[in-house]
């Protein structure tokens, strides 16, 4: 159907069911549903695309901390890229930014939505 592994399709189905009559699903809800599962950037992008294909809007939270975390994550990633000459991994970004893994993942999801 959408090329996602079964576990991620089940997450999407649960998000849609939990949204009720709303046609919007927040990044926070996606992040909470993913939890600590190992999910790649392409899989997150595919999940967002699948939700949009179903007619749902993926929306950023109105919490300004998300944007602050995004700035911190991007600054850390740029600095690490400059220093190492390669794309940093999540753990390096966490260490440099001082943010926990879940907040770094959330910030990167926010960046993806903002690029759309």
C-alpha positions as a Markdown table, in Angstrom:
| # | Residue | x | y | z |
|---|---|---|---|---|
| 1 | Unk | 0.0 | 0.0 | 0.0 |
| 2 | Unk | 2.4 | 2.8 | 1.2 |
| 3 | Unk | 5.7 | 0.8 | 1.3 |
| 4 | Unk | 6.0 | 1.2 | 5.1 |
| 5 | Unk | 6.8 | -1.7 | 7.3 |
| 6 | Unk | 3.7 | -3.1 | 9.1 |
| 7 | Unk | 4.7 | -1.6 | 12.5 |
| 8 | Unk | 4.7 | 1.9 | 11.0 |
| 9 | Unk | 1.4 | 1.4 | 9.1 |
| 10 | Unk | -0.1 | 0.3 | 12.4 |
| 11 | Unk | 1.1 | 3.6 | 14.0 |
| 12 | Unk | -0.5 | 5.5 | 11.1 |
| 13 | Unk | -3.8 | 3.7 | 11.5 |
| 14 | Unk | -3.8 | 4.4 | 15.3 |
| 15 | Unk | -3.0 | 8.1 | 14.6 |
| 16 | Unk | -5.9 | 8.4 | 12.2 |
| 17 | Unk | -8.3 | 6.6 | 14.6 |
| 18 | Unk | -7.2 | 8.9 | 17.4 |
| 19 | Unk | -7.7 | 12.0 | 15.4 |
| 20 | Unk | -11.5 | 11.6 | 15.4 |
| 21 | Unk | -13.2 | 14.1 | 13.1 |
| 22 | Unk | -10.1 | 16.2 | 12.9 |
| 23 | Unk | -8.2 | 16.1 | 9.6 |
| 24 | Unk | -5.0 | 17.2 | 11.3 |
| 25 | Unk | -2.3 | 15.2 | 13.1 |
| 26 | Unk | 0.4 | 17.0 | 15.1 |
| 27 | Unk | 4.1 | 16.2 | 14.9 |
| 28 | Unk | 3.9 | 15.7 | 18.7 |
| 29 | Unk | 1.3 | 13.0 | 18.2 |
| 30 | Unk | 3.6 | 11.3 | 15.5 |
| 31 | Unk | 6.6 | 11.6 | 17.8 |
| 32 | Unk | 4.7 | 10.2 | 20.8 |
| 33 | Unk | 3.4 | 7.3 | 18.6 |
| 34 | Unk | 6.8 | 6.5 | 17.3 |
| 35 | Unk | 8.3 | 6.6 | 20.8 |
| 36 | Unk | 11.7 | 5.0 | 21.1 |
| 37 | Unk | 11.3 | 2.8 | 18.0 |
| 38 | Unk | 14.2 | 3.0 | 15.5 |
| 39 | Unk | 12.7 | 5.0 | 12.6 |
| 40 | Unk | 14.8 | 6.5 | 9.8 |
| 41 | Unk | 14.4 | 9.9 | 8.3 |
| 42 | Unk | 13.1 | 8.4 | 5.1 |
| 43 | Unk | 10.5 | 6.4 | 7.0 |
| 44 | Unk | 9.3 | 9.5 | 8.9 |
| 45 | Unk | 9.0 | 11.3 | 5.6 |
| 46 | Unk | 7.1 | 8.4 | 4.2 |
| 47 | Unk | 4.8 | 8.4 | 7.2 |
| 48 | Unk | 4.0 | 12.1 | 6.8 |
| 49 | Unk | 3.4 | 11.6 | 3.0 |
| 50 | Unk | 1.1 | 8.6 | 3.7 |
| 51 | Unk | -0.9 | 10.7 | 6.2 |
| 52 | Unk | -1.2 | 13.6 | 3.7 |
| 53 | Unk | -2.2 | 11.1 | 1.0 |
| 54 | Unk | -5.1 | 10.0 | 3.3 |
| 55 | Unk | -6.2 | 13.7 | 3.4 |
| 56 | Unk | -4.6 | 14.6 | 6.8 |
| 57 | Unk | -2.6 | 17.7 | 7.5 |
| 58 | Unk | 0.5 | 17.2 | 9.5 |
| 59 | Unk | 0.9 | 20.3 | 11.7 |
| 60 | Unk | 3.6 | 21.6 | 14.0 |
| 61 | Unk | 2.8 | 22.1 | 17.6 |
| 62 | Unk | 2.1 | 25.6 | 18.8 |
| 63 | Unk | 4.8 | 25.2 | 21.4 |
| 64 | Unk | 7.6 | 27.6 | 20.6 |
| 65 | Unk | 10.2 | 25.3 | 22.3 |
| 66 | Unk | 10.0 | 23.1 | 19.2 |
| 67 | Unk | 11.3 | 26.0 | 17.1 |
| 68 | Unk | 14.0 | 26.7 | 19.6 |
| 69 | Unk | 15.0 | 23.0 | 19.6 |
| 70 | Unk | 15.1 | 23.1 | 15.9 |
| 71 | Unk | 17.5 | 26.0 | 15.9 |
| 72 | Unk | 19.7 | 24.2 | 18.4 |
| 73 | Unk | 19.7 | 21.0 | 16.4 |
| 74 | Unk | 20.5 | 22.7 | 13.1 |
| 75 | Unk | 23.3 | 24.7 | 14.7 |
| 76 | Unk | 24.8 | 21.5 | 16.2 |
| 77 | Unk | 24.4 | 19.6 | 12.9 |
| 78 | Unk | 26.0 | 22.4 | 10.9 |
| 79 | Unk | 28.9 | 22.7 | 13.3 |
| 80 | Unk | 29.5 | 19.0 | 13.4 |
| 81 | Unk | 29.3 | 18.7 | 9.6 |
| 82 | Unk | 31.9 | 21.5 | 9.3 |
| 83 | Unk | 34.2 | 19.9 | 11.8 |
| 84 | Unk | 34.0 | 16.3 | 10.6 |
| 85 | Unk | 33.3 | 16.8 | 6.8 |
| 86 | Unk | 30.3 | 14.4 | 7.0 |
| 87 | Unk | 26.7 | 14.2 | 8.1 |
| 88 | Unk | 26.5 | 13.8 | 11.9 |
| 89 | Unk | 24.5 | 11.0 | 13.4 |
| 90 | Unk | 21.7 | 11.5 | 15.9 |
| 91 | Unk | 23.8 | 10.7 | 18.9 |
| 92 | Unk | 26.4 | 13.3 | 17.9 |
| 93 | Unk | 23.7 | 15.9 | 17.5 |
| 94 | Unk | 22.3 | 15.0 | 20.9 |
| 95 | Unk | 25.6 | 15.4 | 22.5 |
| 96 | Unk | 26.5 | 18.7 | 20.9 |
| 97 | Unk | 23.0 | 20.3 | 21.3 |
| 98 | Unk | 22.5 | 18.9 | 24.9 |
| 99 | Unk | 19.0 | 17.7 | 23.9 |
| 100 | Unk | 17.7 | 14.2 | 24.5 |
| 101 | Unk | 17.2 | 11.9 | 21.5 |
| 102 | Unk | 13.4 | 12.4 | 21.4 |
| 103 | Unk | 13.7 | 16.2 | 21.2 |
| 104 | Unk | 16.2 | 15.9 | 18.4 |
| 105 | Unk | 14.0 | 13.6 | 16.5 |
| 106 | Unk | 11.0 | 15.9 | 17.0 |
| 107 | Unk | 13.1 | 18.9 | 15.8 |
| 108 | Unk | 14.1 | 17.0 | 12.7 |
| 109 | Unk | 10.5 | 16.1 | 12.0 |
| 110 | Unk | 9.5 | 19.7 | 12.4 |
| 111 | Unk | 12.2 | 20.6 | 9.8 |
| 112 | Unk | 10.8 | 18.1 | 7.4 |
| 113 | Unk | 7.3 | 19.6 | 7.7 |
| 114 | Unk | 8.5 | 23.1 | 7.4 |
| 115 | Unk | 10.3 | 22.2 | 4.1 |
| 116 | Unk | 7.0 | 21.0 | 2.5 |
